[in-house]
Amino acid sequence: MMFNAKEVGQRIRERRMELSLSLPQAALELHLSADHLRKIEKGTRNPPLELLGPLSNYLDVSIQYLLSGEDEKVELIEQLDKVIHIIQDVKTKI
């Protein structure tokens, strides 16, 4: 797996927006300047290694997800959603 700063930044931005967090608010709470966070999200600046832990906690995702876009937790939730839909379908037929 090769590190891609642009993809990492895009995942950070998308997750921040999913949580309805403004860039200035997130930067303040992460103790960064808004400009620094903006550059990380655009992929023009790599996130410092020491920021990955706090960032993943703040965004409630794994470091693995930030770096690769893959997350076992997300996959398990998607599988659980499928099982719930199947159970609901069976329940309506009973």
Secondary structure, 3 states (H helix, E strand, C coil): CCCCHHHHHHHHHHHHHHCCCCHHHHHHHCCCCHHHHHHHHHCCCCCCHHHHHHHHHHHCCCHHHHHHCCCHHHHHHHHHHHHHHHHHHHHHHC
